[in-house]
Amino acid sequence: MTDLQLYVYLVGFVFFFIGVYFHIQKKKKDISEKQKLFRHRVMYFFLILAIICVVYSWI
């Protein structure tokens, strides 16, 4: 594994934890539907980036 692949792998884990954070924030009871929708989209954005980073680091 090259240094670039290692850094991309680590960034993928950071994106994963950011996605999990937005998932937890999405579950709060006292937020509006607009906030839930925004957090849902951001959550999936970061989780997809995490998957892309981890898959790239394996290639």
Gaussian input, Z-matrix of N, CA and C with variables (Angstrom, degrees):
# hf/3-21g

backbone

0 1
 N
 C     1     B1
 C     2     B2     1     A1
 N     3     B3     2     A2     1     D1
 C     4     B4     3     A3     2     D2
 C     5     B5     4     A4     3     D3
 N     6     B6     5     A5     4     D4
 C     7     B7     6     A6     5     D5
 C     8     B8     7     A7     6     D6
 N     9     B9     8     A8     7     D7
 C    10    B10     9     A9     8     D8
 C    11    B11    10    A10     9     D9
 N    12    B12    11    A11    10    D10
 C    13    B13    12    A12    11    D11
 C    14    B14    13    A13    12    D12
 N    15    B15    14    A14    13    D13
 C    16    B16    15    A15    14    D14
 C    17    B17    16    A16    15    D15
 N    18    B18    17    A17    16    D16
 C    19    B19    18    A18    17    D17
 C    20    B20    19    A19    18    D18
 N    21    B21    20    A20    19    D19
 C    22    B22    21    A21    20    D20
 C    23    B23    22    A22    21    D21
 N    24    B24    23    A23    22    D22
 C    25    B25    24    A24    23    D23
 C    26    B26    25    A25    24    D24
 N    27    B27    26    A26    25    D25
 C    28    B28    27    A27    26    D26
 C    29    B29    28    A28    27    D27
 N    30    B30    29    A29    28    D28
 C    31    B31    30    A30    29    D29
 C    32    B32    31    A31    30    D30
 N    33    B33    32    A32    31    D31
 C    34    B34    33    A33    32    D32
 C    35    B35    34    A34    33    D33
 N    36    B36    35    A35    34    D34
 C    37    B37    36    A36    35    D35
 C    38    B38    37    A37    36    D36
 N    39    B39    38    A38    37    D37
 C    40    B40    39    A39    38    D38
 C    41    B41    40    A40    39    D39
 N    42    B42    41    A41    40    D40
 C    43    B43    42    A42    41    D41
 C    44    B44    43    A43    42    D42
 N    45    B45    44    A44    43    D43
 C    46    B46    45    A45    44    D44
 C    47    B47    46    A46    45    D45
 N    48    B48    47    A47    46    D46
 C    49    B49    48    A48    47    D47
 C    50    B50    49    A49    48    D48
 N    51    B51    50    A50    49    D49
 C    52    B52    51    A51    50    D50
 C    53    B53    52    A52    51    D51
 N    54    B54    53    A53    52    D52
 C    55    B55    54    A54    53    D53
 C    56    B56    55    A55    54    D54
 N    57    B57    56    A56    55    D55
 C    58    B58    57    A57    56    D56
 C    59    B59    58    A58    57    D57
 N    60    B60    59    A59    58    D58
 C    61    B61    60    A60    59    D59
 C    62    B62    61    A61    60    D60
 N    63    B63    62    A62    61    D61
 C    64    B64    63    A63    62    D62
 C    65    B65    64    A64    63    D63
 N    66    B66    65    A65    64    D64
 C    67    B67    66    A66    65    D65
 C    68    B68    67    A67    66    D66
 N    69    B69    68    A68    67    D67
 C    70    B70    69    A69    68    D68
 C    71    B71    70    A70    69    D69
 N    72    B72    71    A71    70    D70
 C    73    B73    72    A72    71    D71
 C    74    B74    73    A73    72    D72
 N    75    B75    74    A74    73    D73
 C    76    B76    75    A75    74    D74
 C    77    B77    76    A76    75    D75
 N    78    B78    77    A77    76    D76
 C    79    B79    78    A78    77    D77
 C    80    B80    79    A79    78    D78
 N    81    B81    80    A80    79    D79
 C    82    B82    81    A81    80    D80
 C    83    B83    82    A82    81    D81
 N    84    B84    83    A83    82    D82
 C    85    B85    84    A84    83    D83
 C    86    B86    85    A85    84    D84
 N    87    B87    86    A86    85    D85
 C    88    B88    87    A87    86    D86
 C    89    B89    88    A88    87    D87
 N    90    B90    89    A89    88    D88
 C    91    B91    90    A90    89    D89
 C    92    B92    91    A91    90    D90
 N    93    B93    92    A92    91    D91
 C    94    B94    93    A93    92    D92
 C    95    B95    94    A94    93    D93
 N    96    B96    95    A95    94    D94
 C    97    B97    96    A96    95    D95
 C    98    B98    97    A97    96    D96
 N    99    B99    98    A98    97    D97
 C   100   B100    99    A99    98    D98
 C   101   B101   100   A100    99    D99
 N   102   B102   101   A101   100   D100
 C   103   B103   102   A102   101   D101
 C   104   B104   103   A103   102   D102
 N   105   B105   104   A104   103   D103
 C   106   B106   105   A105   104   D104
 C   107   B107   106   A106   105   D105
 N   108   B108   107   A107   106   D106
 C   109   B109   108   A108   107   D107
 C   110   B110   109   A109   108   D108
 N   111   B111   110   A110   109   D109
 C   112   B112   111   A111   110   D110
 C   113   B113   112   A112   111   D111
 N   114   B114   113   A113   112   D112
 C   115   B115   114   A114   113   D113
 C   116   B116   115   A115   114   D114
 N   117   B117   116   A116   115   D115
 C   118   B118   117   A117   116   D116
 C   119   B119   118   A118   117   D117
 N   120   B120   119   A119   118   D118
 C   121   B121   120   A120   119   D119
 C   122   B122   121   A121   120   D120
 N   123   B123   122   A122   121   D121
 C   124   B124   123   A123   122   D122
 C   125   B125   124   A124   123   D123
 N   126   B126   125   A125   124   D124
 C   127   B127   126   A126   125   D125
 C   128   B128   127   A127   126   D126
 N   129   B129   128   A128   127   D127
 C   130   B130   129   A129   128   D128
 C   131   B131   130   A130   129   D129
 N   132   B132   131   A131   130   D130
 C   133   B133   132   A132   131   D131
 C   134   B134   133   A133   132   D132
 N   135   B135   134   A134   133   D133
 C   136   B136   135   A135   134   D134
 C   137   B137   136   A136   135   D135
 N   138   B138   137   A137   136   D136
 C   139   B139   138   A138   137   D137
 C   140   B140   139   A139   138   D138
 N   141   B141   140   A140   139   D139
 C   142   B142   141   A141   140   D140
 C   143   B143   142   A142   141   D141
 N   144   B144   143   A143   142   D142
 C   145   B145   144   A144   143   D143
 C   146   B146   145   A145   144   D144
 N   147   B147   146   A146   145   D145
 C   148   B148   147   A147   146   D146
 C   149   B149   148   A148   147   D147
 N   150   B150   149   A149   148   D148
 C   151   B151   150   A150   149   D149
 C   152   B152   151   A151   150   D150
 N   153   B153   152   A152   151   D151
 C   154   B154   153   A153   152   D152
 C   155   B155   154   A154   153   D153
 N   156   B156   155   A155   154   D154
 C   157   B157   156   A156   155   D155
 C   158   B158   157   A157   156   D156
 N   159   B159   158   A158   157   D157
 C   160   B160   159   A159   158   D158
 C   161   B161   160   A160   159   D159
 N   162   B162   161   A161   160   D160
 C   163   B163   162   A162   161   D161
 C   164   B164   163   A163   162   D162
 N   165   B165   164   A164   163   D163
 C   166   B166   165   A165   164   D164
 C   167   B167   166   A166   165   D165
 N   168   B168   167   A167   166   D166
 C   169   B169   168   A168   167   D167
 C   170   B170   169   A169   168   D168
 N   171   B171   170   A170   169   D169
 C   172   B172   171   A171   170   D170
 C   173   B173   172   A172   171   D171
 N   174   B174   173   A173   172   D172
 C   175   B175   174   A174   173   D173
 C   176   B176   175   A175   174   D174

   B1=1.4512
   B2=1.5308
   B3=1.3245
   B4=1.4592
   B5=1.5202
   B6=1.3172
   B7=1.4643
   B8=1.5269
   B9=1.3330
   B10=1.4608
   B11=1.5239
   B12=1.3164
   B13=1.4616
   B14=1.5183
   B15=1.3154
   B16=1.4603
   B17=1.5196
   B18=1.3313
   B19=1.4597
   B20=1.5248
   B21=1.3129
   B22=1.4682
   B23=1.5195
   B24=1.3184
   B25=1.4656
   B26=1.5273
   B27=1.3196
   B28=1.4657
   B29=1.5267
   B30=1.3227
   B31=1.4690
   B32=1.5279
   B33=1.3137
   B34=1.4611
   B35=1.5211
   B36=1.3259
   B37=1.4568
   B38=1.5243
   B39=1.3165
   B40=1.4703
   B41=1.5227
   B42=1.3285
   B43=1.4621
   B44=1.5230
   B45=1.3367
   B46=1.4557
   B47=1.5294
   B48=1.3226
   B49=1.4610
   B50=1.5268
   B51=1.3265
   B52=1.4677
   B53=1.5251
   B54=1.3336
   B55=1.4593
   B56=1.5191
   B57=1.3352
   B58=1.4633
   B59=1.5253
   B60=1.3313
   B61=1.4593
   B62=1.5361
   B63=1.3314
   B64=1.4611
   B65=1.5256
   B66=1.3168
   B67=1.4628
   B68=1.5289
   B69=1.3124
   B70=1.4624
   B71=1.5323
   B72=1.3266
   B73=1.4659
   B74=1.5262
   B75=1.3180
   B76=1.4697
   B77=1.5266
   B78=1.3176
   B79=1.4642
   B80=1.5221
   B81=1.3287
   B82=1.4597
   B83=1.5253
   B84=1.3077
   B85=1.4723
   B86=1.5255
   B87=1.3334
   B88=1.4632
   B89=1.5323
   B90=1.3252
   B91=1.4562
   B92=1.5282
   B93=1.3195
   B94=1.4596
   B95=1.5342
   B96=1.3031
   B97=1.4707
   B98=1.5285
   B99=1.3269
   B100=1.4621
   B101=1.5222
   B102=1.3324
   B103=1.4615
   B104=1.5282
   B105=1.3327
   B106=1.4593
   B107=1.5265
   B108=1.3186
   B109=1.4645
   B110=1.5296
   B111=1.3321
   B112=1.4591
   B113=1.5288
   B114=1.3192
   B115=1.4674
   B116=1.5237
   B117=1.3173
   B118=1.4651
   B119=1.5280
   B120=1.3096
   B121=1.4651
   B122=1.5224
   B123=1.3323
   B124=1.4649
   B125=1.5307
   B126=1.3388
   B127=1.4546
   B128=1.5271
   B129=1.3251
   B130=1.4550
   B131=1.5171
   B132=1.3165
   B133=1.4571
   B134=1.5280
   B135=1.3404
   B136=1.4526
   B137=1.5274
   B138=1.3282
   B139=1.4568
   B140=1.5291
   B141=1.3229
   B142=1.4743
   B143=1.5290
   B144=1.3402
   B145=1.4634
   B146=1.5234
   B147=1.3243
   B148=1.4640
   B149=1.5207
   B150=1.3205
   B151=1.4639
   B152=1.5248
   B153=1.3092
   B154=1.4619
   B155=1.5286
   B156=1.3282
   B157=1.4618
   B158=1.5243
   B159=1.3159
   B160=1.4599
   B161=1.5383
   B162=1.3106
   B163=1.4706
   B164=1.5282
   B165=1.3210
   B166=1.4674
   B167=1.5274
   B168=1.3088
   B169=1.4674
   B170=1.5271
   B171=1.3187
   B172=1.4636
   B173=1.5243
   B174=1.3229
   B175=1.4731
   B176=1.5025
   A1=107.72
   A2=115.58
   A3=120.26
   A4=109.79
   A5=114.96
   A6=119.91
   A7=111.03
   A8=116.77
   A9=120.38
   A10=110.89
   A11=117.00
   A12=120.55
   A13=111.25
   A14=117.53
   A15=120.87
   A16=111.11
   A17=116.98
   A18=120.44
   A19=111.43
   A20=116.75
   A21=120.37
   A22=109.87
   A23=117.37
   A24=122.28
   A25=110.70
   A26=117.26
   A27=121.47
   A28=111.77
   A29=116.51
   A30=120.26
   A31=109.76
   A32=117.25
   A33=120.92
   A34=111.35
   A35=117.27
   A36=119.75
   A37=111.67
   A38=117.00
   A39=119.90
   A40=109.82
   A41=117.57
   A42=120.88
   A43=111.28
   A44=116.58
   A45=120.43
   A46=111.18
   A47=116.67
   A48=119.60
   A49=112.03
   A50=117.64
   A51=120.13
   A52=109.81
   A53=117.41
   A54=121.33
   A55=112.29
   A56=117.05
   A57=120.83
   A58=110.37
   A59=117.26
   A60=121.17
   A61=110.38
   A62=117.47
   A63=119.77
   A64=111.35
   A65=117.91
   A66=120.50
   A67=110.25
   A68=117.12
   A69=121.27
   A70=109.93
   A71=117.19
   A72=120.61
   A73=111.38
   A74=116.26
   A75=120.75
   A76=111.54
   A77=117.50
   A78=122.22
   A79=113.51
   A80=118.72
   A81=120.92
   A82=110.11
   A83=115.78
   A84=121.18
   A85=113.25
   A86=118.10
   A87=120.81
   A88=113.70
   A89=118.16
   A90=120.70
   A91=109.24
   A92=114.89
   A93=120.02
   A94=110.19
   A95=115.28
   A96=120.67
   A97=110.91
   A98=116.77
   A99=120.02
   A100=110.41
   A101=117.32
   A102=120.87
   A103=110.82
   A104=117.18
   A105=120.33
   A106=110.68
   A107=116.62
   A108=121.04
   A109=110.84
   A110=117.00
   A111=121.03
   A112=110.60
   A113=116.75
   A114=120.71
   A115=111.25
   A116=116.36
   A117=120.99
   A118=109.94
   A119=116.59
   A120=120.80
   A121=111.78
   A122=116.35
   A123=119.98
   A124=110.22
   A125=116.29
   A126=120.93
   A127=110.21
   A128=117.22
   A129=120.26
   A130=112.04
   A131=118.37
   A132=121.51
   A133=110.58
   A134=116.57
   A135=119.71
   A136=112.33
   A137=117.67
   A138=119.15
   A139=111.72
   A140=117.00
   A141=120.25
   A142=110.09
   A143=116.79
   A144=119.29
   A145=111.09
   A146=117.06
   A147=120.74
   A148=110.65
   A149=116.93
   A150=120.27
   A151=110.60
   A152=117.16
   A153=121.05
   A154=110.93
   A155=117.15
   A156=120.49
   A157=111.96
   A158=116.45
   A159=119.93
   A160=110.68
   A161=117.08
   A162=119.76
   A163=109.96
   A164=117.83
   A165=120.50
   A166=111.03
   A167=116.53
   A168=118.97
   A169=111.36
   A170=118.53
   A171=121.37
   A172=112.94
   A173=116.51
   A174=120.74
   A175=110.23
   D1=128.58
   D2=179.13
   D3=-79.66
   D4=171.05
   D5=178.82
   D6=-63.42
   D7=-39.23
   D8=178.82
   D9=-61.51
   D10=-45.11
   D11=179.36
   D12=-63.18
   D13=-37.95
   D14=178.15
   D15=-64.12
   D16=-44.50
   D17=179.58
   D18=-65.60
   D19=-39.88
   D20=177.83
   D21=-65.11
   D22=-38.78
   D23=177.30
   D24=-61.95
   D25=-45.13
   D26=179.38
   D27=-67.01
   D28=-39.28
   D29=176.86
   D30=-64.33
   D31=-35.39
   D32=176.36
   D33=-60.82
   D34=-40.44
   D35=177.14
   D36=-66.96
   D37=-37.74
   D38=176.62
   D39=-62.71
   D40=-45.02
   D41=177.52
   D42=-60.86
   D43=-38.22
   D44=178.17
   D45=-60.88
   D46=-46.32
   D47=-179.03
   D48=-68.67
   D49=-32.16
   D50=173.95
   D51=-65.48
   D52=-41.45
   D53=176.78
   D54=-62.39
   D55=-40.64
   D56=177.29
   D57=-65.20
   D58=-38.71
   D59=177.60
   D60=-59.69
   D61=-45.57
   D62=179.08
   D63=-68.32
   D64=-29.86
   D65=174.78
   D66=-63.95
   D67=-43.31
   D68=178.45
   D69=-65.56
   D70=-41.28
   D71=179.93
   D72=-66.83
   D73=-29.77
   D74=179.86
   D75=-67.94
   D76=-26.89
   D77=-175.71
   D78=-81.15
   D79=-4.52
   D80=-179.55
   D81=-63.69
   D82=145.46
   D83=-175.94
   D84=-81.62
   D85=-28.99
   D86=-170.51
   D87=-98.02
   D88=33.91
   D89=177.14
   D90=-117.85
   D91=155.34
   D92=-177.12
   D93=-78.07
   D94=168.38
   D95=178.92
   D96=-65.45
   D97=-33.73
   D98=178.56
   D99=-64.96
   D100=-40.52
   D101=177.76
   D102=-67.86
   D103=-38.60
   D104=177.79
   D105=-62.57
   D106=-43.51
   D107=-179.93
   D108=-63.55
   D109=-43.47
   D110=178.59
   D111=-61.80
   D112=-46.54
   D113=-178.90
   D114=-66.71
   D115=-32.77
   D116=177.61
   D117=-64.94
   D118=-45.34
   D119=179.89
   D120=-66.16
   D121=-42.68
   D122=179.68
   D123=-65.49
   D124=-38.68
   D125=178.35
   D126=-58.89
   D127=-50.66
   D128=-179.51
   D129=-66.40
   D130=-34.09
   D131=177.30
   D132=-59.87
   D133=-49.04
   D134=-179.12
   D135=-70.10
   D136=-34.88
   D137=178.53
   D138=-68.56
   D139=-36.87
   D140=176.61
   D141=-67.37
   D142=-41.05
   D143=176.28
   D144=-62.01
   D145=-38.15
   D146=178.76
   D147=-63.28
   D148=-43.61
   D149=179.11
   D150=-63.77
   D151=-43.54
   D152=179.07
   D153=-61.31
   D154=-43.71
   D155=-179.73
   D156=-64.09
   D157=-44.34
   D158=-178.45
   D159=-67.52
   D160=-40.86
   D161=178.45
   D162=-65.99
   D163=-40.83
   D164=178.58
   D165=-62.09
   D166=-37.09
   D167=-177.70
   D168=-70.00
   D169=-21.01
   D170=178.16
   D171=-81.47
   D172=-21.96
   D173=-176.41
   D174=-74.83

